[in-house]
Amino acid sequence: MSQEDFIVFGSPLIEEEEIQEVVASMRSGWLGTGPKVDRFKDDFKAYKDASFAAAVNSCTAALHLCLIAADLEPGSEVITTPMTFCATVNAIIHAGLTPVLADVDPVTMNIDPEQVEAKITSRTGAILPVHFAGRPCNMDRLDEIAKKHDLIVIEDCAHAIETEYHGKKAGTFGNYGCFSFYVTKNIVTGEGGMVLARNEEELDRIKMLALHGMSKDAWKRFGDEGYKHYYVTECGFKYNMMDIQAAIGIHQLKRIDAYWQKRRQLWQRYNEAFKHLPVTLPADPEQDTRHAFHLYTIMVDPERCGISRDEFLDEMTRDGIGCGVHYLSLPEHPYYQKTFNWKPEDFPHAMQIGRQTVSLPISAKLTDEQINKITTSVEAVLVGEHSGLRMA
Ligand SMILES: *Cc1c(COP(=O)(O)O)cnc(C)c1O
């Protein structure tokens, strides 16, 4: 098999318009934060029906900034899910706060509100739900809990650009919403992120913190309106998005619904192809919600499949198909074990998902031929055509 035939997990669909837009940015010489970032931010706001947005260079940066802007007491506890990317919890730690995990629901794989409530102490300052795979969390219950205990809510919407819950868009619940345009996400800018906030003051603070803590006009200091002095008013970060990134995002965003439709169809096709296999398929989307179909995950239970999850991954790789694991639960990682004394067994649902889950490719870029290859391989690996390999 040649390198080119290998199906790279999460490989994005990049089209001619964004290639031309990036080239135009390069030729213009305006590479950094400028008019294209402004346009991408405005288009994104319109897409989300949101009033206040700031473009940054990653979702990790977005989370970090919101956690700082939330102005919690140092060391305050932030309750989040063990079934997320490490960035979620690292952002909490870098903001000088203490991550606390609440286990997920085994079916939705989203944070379980009852577990959240059980973890609340006098030091709890915020809840940080992640809309896993693009399926919305139970925001009614989480909002209720947040109100009752006076907590900030920050949504990690890295999987959930298109997600809606009871008619409301993900990232517009609670206090802040954070988005990712990393290469494997539903739309991409290479690296990139966005913050949605609820009012102008908070947004200004986030924008300022994203650019070294320099006063507002610093964003325009190289424009044609004459030199402007800037003043550093807080110790900020270097988290601004570049025009080169926004050049990609502007065109990706125009196709967000077309890509979503493709992934939705692929999701249904996988459901149909795998319904007779001894694996657990992802739960159907809930009524009155919109699933973003960011990940298609199957559970490979060695008891039912006669093959371990890691063997399954190896055999898919041998067949030329790159799969993902979203995620080993956070307590599986040595740093968190050492630092917070977290143990996988204390979050049994997340532990089990993390040890059995496989994400199959679901990019809008996949061709019919590739999709057939994936469904054929999954079936062959699970019904034992590869059993010779397994015994070897
Ligand atoms: C990708 C991801 C992030 C981080 O996004 P970046 O833009 O790469 O910083 C955070 N949380 C979750 C759940 C993610 O999947």
The ligand as an SDF file (V2000), in Angstrom:
LIG
                    3D

 15 15  0  0  0  0  0  0  0  0999 V2000
   -9.4010   19.7540   20.0450 C   0  0  0  0  0  0  0  0  0  0  0  0
   -9.9480   19.9510   21.3880 C   0  0  0  0  0  0  0  0  0  0  0  0
   -9.5040   20.9870   22.2280 C   0  0  0  0  0  0  0  0  0  0  0  0
   -8.3520   21.8590   21.8750 C   0  0  0  0  0  0  0  0  0  0  0  0
   -8.5290   22.5700   20.7010 O   0  0  0  0  0  0  0  0  0  0  0  0
   -7.2840   23.3130   20.0570 P   0  0  0  0  0  0  0  0  0  0  0  0
   -7.9170   24.2680   19.0940 O   0  0  0  0  0  0  0  0  0  0  0  0
   -6.4520   22.2770   19.3700 O   0  0  0  0  0  0  0  0  0  0  0  0
   -6.5530   23.9890   21.1390 O   0  0  0  0  0  0  0  0  0  0  0  0
  -10.1380   21.1770   23.4310 C   0  0  0  0  0  0  0  0  0  0  0  0
  -11.1420   20.3730   23.8310 N   0  0  0  0  0  0  0  0  0  0  0  0
  -11.5750   19.3470   23.0750 C   0  0  0  0  0  0  0  0  0  0  0  0
  -12.7090   18.5150   23.5610 C   0  0  0  0  0  0  0  0  0  0  0  0
  -10.9750   19.0880   21.8390 C   0  0  0  0  0  0  0  0  0  0  0  0
  -11.3970   18.0590   21.0920 O   0  0  0  0  0  0  0  0  0  0  0  0
  1  2  1  0
  2  3  1  0
  2 14  2  0
  3  4  1  0
  3 10  2  0
  4  5  1  0
  5  6  1  0
  6  7  2  0
  6  8  1  0
  6  9  1  0
 10 11  1  0
 11 12  2  0
 12 13  1  0
 12 14  1  0
 14 15  1  0
M  END
$$$$
